Amino acid sequence: MIHFDKVTYSYDDKKQASFSIKEASFTCSKEGVVGLIGPNGSGKTTIAKLILGLLRPKSGVITIDKRFDTYSGDLWKQVAFVIQNPDNQIFGSTVGEDIAMPLENLGVPRAEMTKRVSAAADAVGLHSRLEDPVHTLSGGEKQLLAIASAIVMKPSWIVFDEPTSFLDPWARENFWKAILKVQAEKGIGLLVISQLSEDFFYFDHLLAFDNGVLVFDGTPAGFRKNLDKMPWFTPPQSWIFEDLMAGGPQ
Amino acid sequence: MKLELKNLYLGFGKKVILKKLNLQMATGKLNLIVGKSGSGKTTLLNAIAGLNKPLEGNILIDRVKRPDDLKFSYVCQNPEILFFNKTVYDEIAYAFRANNVPEDAILERVKENMNYWWLDHSKVAQMDPRALSGGEQRRVALAACTVYQPGIMLFDEPLASLDSYTKAIIVECIKNIAKMRLVIVVTHQPGAFLDSDTNVVLLHNHEALQMTGNDFLKSALKNNSLYPLPEWYATVMEPFADVPRELPMLKAQEVFDFLQAIQQGVI
């Protein structure tokens, strides 16, 4: 469980961002996928960085699985991060080396490392590619590799920052299949930042931010009923079509 | 302006990525390149930009071989990572300064282009471009890359990671440029750009299929391995894949109007 209790944050260097997170309080459970949405500049990535412990709240407390808060500096052990462009987080020369890298940094014994790398690759369907150079992977496969490198650390949560924005429709589908399988098999919590309406249908719990303020916390069905309060949000065309067919207001 | 690819083969070393490309693109209509990751979209864009040498074949501009000093704009993926000036103004003015345009002549053109991309000169010109929101950064990058207004403009995934508001602005701006210049856009979100007469280049199995937006939708409805359309659209429109008329684009209102017209016997 991720719990924010009256968390505030502002950038000291105004050149970085002019907004601030204003007393955000919410709780996310590991059941289902949590979607973090909002317009550009609303604070989504700042929230992700707070969860990861890369930024520390100015006030308030962040708790993950009731054990860690930001002030202990331990959040990074609980949460893995997968960024938008997997090329920016691939360091190994082969698939196996890349997955093993965080374990090598922690000095995990070789036998255990081999086992964990193999299991992580298996979880995302990259087991047959372990020896392949990373540059031979497609964009979608690189994103799967980034997921494998995240789950090898046995995190409690994985936070994804716009993971599908550079993927084609086929790779987007594979991405969602892979992470839902990882969640079902390993019980890892998933929090996904996305602007793509196609991703919207995978979310079970929505957190919407606008200008640093949490403006919605609830289910997608509840969000849909409150669209008038979210003028920045353009509904998916399928929703608009359903409303038109039902003779509802647009 | 007209761009022709004649029997073009692209690849690296002995590896052929695209073969037998015979394509035409011209000013006036938006040219979209779509296809799976790894199908060669960026490779094709790079070849047009002159960054990849073709293995075989020719690229012609207005019927003559592509000149080595062809003037073009190229907006790469995530163009904002290339910001290297201290202010938005300096970033956009860079292309003029690099070409020794006098400073007093630059101001108006920078203002004009900022305005075109919905950037408020009085508010953001003196800001650090990295301090802006993601949507503003993308528009600054687009303004900086297009300010010199060459005849050919290439855009690689210009909509990635943007909210719907910024996407709508950028689509409109790019479509308007395409009326006057040769514009080629690589995208995984063709629905945002698609019109019935858009020139779509679909890369599939190392080859290119060139078709109108309307034919692209019909082909994808008949064979979703060519390109997977959004589920709601595919479900509703699949029975109409063969109708001898133009299909609605991937917009709810257009599809609704189409169905109403069918029901009323107008079609």
Interface residues (C-beta under 8 A of the other chain):
Chain A: K14 K15 Q16 A17 S18 G38 P39 N40 G41 Q84 N85 S138 G139 G140 E162 S165 F166 L167 D168 P169 W170 A171 E173 Q195 S197 E198 W232 F233 T234 Q237 S238 I240 F241 E242 L244 M245
Chain B: G35 K36 S37 G38 Q77 N78 M127 D128 R130 A131 L132 S133 G134 G135 E136 E157 A160 S161 L162 D163 S164 Y165 T166 A168 H188 G191 Y227 P228 P230 E231 W232 Y233 V236 L250 K251 A252 Q253 V255 F256
